[in-house]
């Protein structure tokens, strides 16, 4: 994807080959289990709790 971006920039003459001389590229990416409390997610959690309430222990 990065190469396609460079090639498109060169083709459109938005960048020059000399612009790549001092370029540093970091390619280390780690996926993480980060969940943001979006409105849809919060509504879904409420729905789950209403549809499947916890079982009460019988005495």
Backbone torsions as a table, in degrees:
resi	resn	phi	psi	omega
1	UNK	NA	-40.3	179.2
2	UNK	-64.1	-41.7	179.7
3	UNK	-63.1	-41.2	179.2
4	UNK	-63.0	-36.7	177.7
5	UNK	-65.2	-44.6	178.1
6	UNK	-61.4	-45.8	-178.6
7	UNK	-63.0	-39.3	178.0
8	UNK	-65.3	-41.3	177.8
9	UNK	-62.4	-40.8	177.6
10	UNK	-66.8	-41.6	-178.8
11	UNK	-64.5	-38.2	-179.8
12	UNK	-83.8	-2.2	-178.8
13	UNK	60.9	31.8	175.1
14	UNK	-83.2	-23.5	177.7
15	UNK	-135.2	159.7	178.9
16	UNK	-113.8	155.1	177.4
17	UNK	-55.8	-31.7	-179.8
18	UNK	-68.4	-19.6	178.4
19	UNK	-67.2	-20.3	-178.7
20	UNK	-83.8	-5.9	-174.3
21	UNK	-60.3	-43.3	-176.3
22	UNK	-109.1	29.6	-174.9
23	UNK	-89.5	131.7	172.1
24	UNK	-112.4	134.2	-178.4
25	UNK	-123.5	126.0	175.2
26	UNK	-98.3	126.2	-176.0
27	UNK	-116.8	10.4	-179.3
28	UNK	-83.9	119.0	179.6
29	UNK	-131.8	131.6	177.1
30	UNK	-123.2	130.7	176.4
31	UNK	-79.8	144.3	-179.9
32	UNK	-132.0	153.8	178.7
33	UNK	-88.7	69.8	179.1
34	UNK	-104.0	126.3	179.0
35	UNK	-120.4	128.4	178.8
36	UNK	-96.9	138.1	-177.5
37	UNK	-75.6	74.9	178.6
38	UNK	-74.8	161.4	-178.3
39	UNK	-60.6	-40.3	-179.6
40	UNK	-64.1	-43.2	-179.7
41	UNK	-64.6	-42.4	179.6
42	UNK	-63.5	-41.4	178.0
43	UNK	-63.7	-38.9	179.7
44	UNK	-65.9	-39.6	177.7
45	UNK	-63.9	-40.1	177.3
46	UNK	-63.4	-43.8	179.2
47	UNK	-60.4	-44.5	179.6
48	UNK	-60.2	-41.1	-178.0
49	UNK	-72.0	-31.1	178.7
50	UNK	-77.2	-38.6	-178.1
51	UNK	-74.5	-39.1	-178.1
52	UNK	-118.8	71.9	179.9
53	UNK	-66.2	153.5	179.5
54	UNK	-64.5	144.6	179.0
55	UNK	-73.5	131.7	179.0
56	UNK	-86.5	140.5	-179.9
57	UNK	-71.9	133.8	178.5
58	UNK	-82.9	140.7	-177.5
59	UNK	-94.9	NA	NA
